[in-house]
Amino acid sequence: MLKEREVRLIKKLLEHKKPITTEKMALFLGITSRTVKSDIKSINHELLTKGICIQTKAGKGIWLEIPPEKEYWLYNLAINEIPETNNCKKYEIADFLLNLNRYISIEELCESLYYSRSVITRELNMVESFLDRYHLHLLRNNLGLFVEGKERDIRIAKVILQLKINHSVNVKSIRDRKEFGGVEVDGLYGIILKTEEKFEIHFGDNEFVNIYYYLAIMIERHKKYLHRHTTLPQIEKYQDNAYQFSESVIREVSMKFDLEYTMEEILYLYWFVSGLAVNAFQKQRKSLETEAIREVLLRILRGIDENYDTG
């Protein structure tokens, strides 16, 4: 049986009908080129009896060879195995733009995502509308396209985009995941689970997946996109479990994946978890003046953005 990622690979090849390099396919799927090659072997093995094969050639790329009588069957497989979300193209475009630290031309965006110029220009208004909901702004000028906004808003938007694009994801599907966006995240699931047990917290499945995606995105952005930030001086710690959970997870993740351990990252996760896991921390919050804490946290986050250039 084909995996969801393998069906997405097939679907992408069906859409463009011309060779694509493994590097570009890896970028689109958010995996490594080695994984693309591994998936191709798996797909070819599964579809051998159908006479369908993904051909590869150095310097040219990868493409599908399909017997005419099997074309409808393969299209039907791709559509039924991965139903279209509500206009997935705008989410893919938004996610791609959020990973850039520079302006990009529409022509370069078309080449990177294998969408026509008419598709890109048609989707941009919907991309802009989506980004606005997360306080992010799509700049469009003679330099090209660029998303302007604060790091914490970019991460939240990317979590939502992952859930939109990978709508069938669940706790089981992330348990043994080795990589995210081509970056190693092996062990991340275990860190969250261990910390959850340490503080006697029980997240719902959706909350767990959201936290997993947030941390995977944090790791990916530090490894591939972000500049190193100045470590903030220690400040007074909050006494609720949401803060203690966040501090413990960031410490473990930083050690495991060789990231800079900063107060900034603790506060970012604390803010994210506090707004997400209401039920998990409900008991600990009963005796706390939550609104006062949130207001203090907001001021601290504003200070981080202003003083440490993390916006």
ZALO-512862 format. One line per field, with one value per residue (C-alpha): residue in one letter; residue number from 1; x, y, z. Coordinates in steps of 0.05 Angstrom, whole numbers, padded with zeros to 5 digits. Layout:
BEGIN
type	c(A,...)
seq	c(NUM,...)
east	c(X,...)
north	c(Y,...)
up	c(Z,...)
//
This chain:
BEGIN
type	c(M,L,K,E,R,E,V,R,L,I,K,K,L,L,E,H,K,K,P,I,T,T,E,K,M,A,L,F,L,G,I,T,S,R,T,V,K,S,D,I,K,S,I,N,H,E,L,L,T,K,G,I,C,I,Q,T,K,A,G,K,G,I,W,L,E,I,P,P,E,K,E,Y,W,L,Y,N,L,A,I,N,E,I,P,E,T,N,N,C,K,K,Y,E,I,A,D,F,L,L,N,L,N,R,Y,I,S,I,E,E,L,C,E,S,L,Y,Y,S,R,S,V,I,T,R,E,L,N,M,V,E,S,F,L,D,R,Y,H,L,H,L,L,R,N,N,L,G,L,F,V,E,G,K,E,R,D,I,R,I,A,K,V,I,L,Q,L,K,I,N,H,S,V,N,V,K,S,I,R,D,R,K,E,F,G,G,V,E,V,D,G,L,Y,G,I,I,L,K,T,E,E,K,F,E,I,H,F,G,D,N,E,F,V,N,I,Y,Y,Y,L,A,I,M,I,E,R,H,K,K,Y,L,H,R,H,T,T,L,P,Q,I,E,K,Y,Q,D,N,A,Y,Q,F,S,E,S,V,I,R,E,V,S,M,K,F,D,L,E,Y,T,M,E,E,I,L,Y,L,Y,W,F,V,S,G,L,A,V,N,A,F,Q,K,Q,R,K,S,L,E,T,E,A,I,R,E,V,L,L,R,I,L,R,G,I,D,E,N,Y,D,T,G)
seq	c(1,2,3,4,5,6,7,8,9,10,11,12,13,14,15,16,17,18,19,20,21,22,23,24,25,26,27,28,29,30,31,32,33,34,35,36,37,38,39,40,41,42,43,44,45,46,47,48,49,50,51,52,53,54,55,56,57,58,59,60,61,62,63,64,65,66,67,68,69,70,71,72,73,74,75,76,77,78,79,80,81,82,83,84,85,86,87,88,89,90,91,92,93,94,95,96,97,98,99,100,101,102,103,104,105,106,107,108,109,110,111,112,113,114,115,116,117,118,119,120,121,122,123,124,125,126,127,128,129,130,131,132,133,134,135,136,137,138,139,140,141,142,143,144,145,146,147,148,149,150,151,152,153,154,155,156,157,158,159,160,161,162,163,164,165,166,167,168,169,170,171,172,173,174,175,176,177,178,179,180,181,182,183,184,185,186,187,188,189,190,191,192,193,194,195,196,197,198,199,200,201,202,203,204,205,206,207,208,209,210,211,212,213,214,215,216,217,218,219,220,221,222,223,224,225,226,227,228,229,230,231,232,233,234,235,236,237,238,239,240,241,242,243,244,245,246,247,248,249,250,251,252,253,254,255,256,257,258,259,260,261,262,263,264,265,266,267,268,269,270,271,272,273,274,275,276,277,278,279,280,281,282,283,284,285,286,287,288,289,290,291,292,293,294,295,296,297,298,299,300,301,302,303,304,305,306,307,308,309,310,311)
east	c(00000,00027,00042,00009,00076,00086,00017,00035,00098,00056,00005,00059,00087,00017,00005,00066,00077,00150,00214,00227,00294,00295,00320,00258,00212,00245,00234,00161,00148,00191,00238,00309,00328,00351,00280,00252,00296,00275,00202,00211,00237,00178,00128,00158,00155,00082,00060,00102,00042,00005,00062,00070,00141,00177,00237,00299,00357,00417,00415,00342,00301,00244,00179,00122,00114,00042,00007,-00051,-00102,-00076,-00078,-00149,-00133,-00072,-00108,-00165,-00115,-00082,-00149,-00181,-00121,-00109,-00173,-00164,-00168,-00204,-00156,-00091,-00051,-00056,-00030,00029,00046,00040,00083,00137,00138,00143,00208,00243,00286,00287,00243,00224,00198,00134,00175,00221,00161,00129,00194,00201,00129,00114,00052,00037,00040,-00035,-00045,00004,-00027,-00097,-00080,-00041,-00102,-00124,-00052,-00052,-00120,-00095,-00031,-00069,-00105,-00038,-00014,00032,00035,00048,00090,00083,00127,00179,00227,00179,00142,00160,00123,00135,00120,00143,00176,00123,00068,00105,00111,00037,00018,00064,00032,-00036,-00010,00018,-00050,-00083,-00035,-00028,-00100,-00098,-00040,-00050,-00008,00005,00032,00084,00108,00164,00177,00252,00252,00213,00227,00291,00316,00325,00271,00281,00267,00223,00160,00194,00216,00145,00117,00170,00159,00083,00092,00142,00092,00032,-00001,-00047,-00053,-00109,-00086,-00097,-00058,-00001,00003,00002,00059,00098,00090,00109,00174,00190,00181,00225,00281,00273,00276,00337,00374,00356,00330,00342,00401,00426,00394,00426,00412,00365,00383,00346,00280,00232,00200,00126,00103,00049,00060,00053,00117,00153,00132,00157,00224,00236,00218,00261,00320,00313,00302,00360,00407,00381,00383,00441,00401,00416,00379,00346,00293,00263,00247,00218,00171,00151,00131,00099,00055,00037,00021,-00017,-00065,-00071,-00073,-00129,-00154,-00084,-00066,-00135,-00121,-00057,-00090,-00147,-00105,-00069,-00088,-00083,-00099,-00045,00006,-00015,-00007,00063,00081,00056,00100,00160,00148,00142,00208,00241,00218,00240,00306,00332,00310,00268,00209)
north	c(00000,00069,00119,00188,00221,00172,00188,00262,00249,00213,00269,00321,00282,00275,00350,00372,00316,00332,00312,00343,00338,00300,00363,00403,00346,00342,00417,00410,00351,00378,00318,00301,00280,00214,00202,00219,00165,00116,00132,00121,00051,00036,00064,00025,-00039,-00027,-00009,-00061,-00105,-00046,-00032,00038,00062,00126,00133,00170,00198,00237,00309,00303,00285,00237,00225,00176,00123,00099,00051,00088,00040,00054,00130,00135,00086,00125,00193,00162,00135,00203,00240,00189,00176,00250,00290,00363,00410,00475,00505,00473,00514,00578,00540,00512,00581,00613,00560,00568,00644,00639,00600,00656,00711,00750,00776,00726,00741,00709,00675,00643,00623,00590,00552,00529,00505,00484,00527,00572,00647,00651,00603,00641,00709,00682,00653,00712,00750,00688,00679,00751,00741,00679,00713,00774,00730,00717,00789,00776,00820,00800,00854,00859,00909,00914,00872,00814,00780,00779,00762,00813,00796,00773,00705,00681,00696,00661,00598,00598,00607,00550,00504,00519,00509,00441,00420,00447,00413,00348,00343,00269,00274,00245,00225,00156,00185,00229,00178,00149,00210,00220,00287,00350,00397,00358,00369,00313,00311,00239,00236,00298,00257,00223,00289,00316,00250,00246,00318,00308,00250,00288,00343,00295,00331,00298,00332,00314,00286,00351,00390,00340,00345,00422,00423,00373,00415,00478,00448,00415,00483,00516,00465,00472,00548,00549,00499,00529,00600,00639,00680,00665,00711,00742,00702,00740,00751,00707,00735,00715,00648,00635,00581,00548,00482,00512,00551,00493,00447,00497,00508,00433,00418,00475,00452,00380,00399,00448,00394,00340,00382,00429,00493,00556,00551,00619,00651,00677,00606,00587,00646,00634,00562,00584,00633,00580,00526,00573,00590,00519,00469,00498,00432,00403,00460,00476,00452,00491,00555,00557,00593,00638,00706,00684,00750,00786,00733,00740,00816,00810,00758,00803,00860,00813,00787,00857,00874,00814,00835,00907,00897,00832,00840,00777,00807)
up	c(00000,-00019,00035,00033,00016,-00041,-00070,-00066,-00106,-00159,-00159,-00170,-00229,-00258,-00253,-00292,-00342,-00350,-00314,-00246,-00210,-00144,-00110,-00131,-00114,-00045,-00035,-00053,-00007,00049,00051,00029,-00042,-00012,00014,-00055,-00085,-00032,-00044,-00119,-00106,-00061,-00112,-00169,-00128,-00110,-00181,-00217,-00232,-00263,-00312,-00282,-00268,-00246,-00291,-00269,-00309,-00284,-00309,-00331,-00270,-00255,-00294,-00299,-00351,-00353,-00401,-00433,-00404,-00333,-00335,-00308,-00253,-00230,-00233,-00192,-00141,-00132,-00124,-00077,-00033,-00022,-00029,-00047,00012,00002,-00050,-00029,-00078,-00037,00024,-00014,-00041,00028,00060,00007,00015,00091,00083,00046,00076,00011,-00045,-00100,-00169,-00195,-00249,-00198,-00156,-00217,-00231,-00158,-00149,-00220,-00224,-00284,-00277,-00284,-00226,-00181,-00196,-00186,-00118,-00090,-00064,-00025,00000,00023,00058,00094,00118,00143,00193,00227,00225,00166,00105,00034,00001,-00075,-00111,-00166,-00124,-00124,-00067,00007,00071,00126,00199,00266,00277,00327,00276,00220,00262,00281,00208,00188,00239,00210,00139,00157,00184,00121,00072,00111,00133,00149,00198,00268,00329,00300,00235,00269,00320,00278,00235,00222,00185,00173,00115,00101,00173,00223,00278,00300,00375,00378,00390,00449,00480,00480,00508,00563,00584,00583,00631,00674,00689,00691,00633,00583,00515,00468,00401,00365,00417,00414,00338,00342,00392,00350,00288,00325,00351,00284,00250,00303,00289,00214,00215,00260,00217,00149,00152,00217,00239,00309,00361,00422,00485,00532,00605,00655,00679,00734,00719,00720,00767,00724,00689,00620,00631,00664,00607,00555,00590,00597,00525,00496,00538,00514,00441,00442,00468,00421,00358,00374,00378,00417,00484,00496,00538,00474,00450,00518,00517,00445,00462,00527,00489,00438,00489,00534,00479,00455,00512,00554,00582,00596,00642,00670,00740,00747,00721,00771,00823,00774,00747,00675,00643,00683,00662,00590,00592,00623,00570,00514,00538,00542,00472,00445,00479,00447,00378,00388,00423,00393,00320,00318,00282)
//
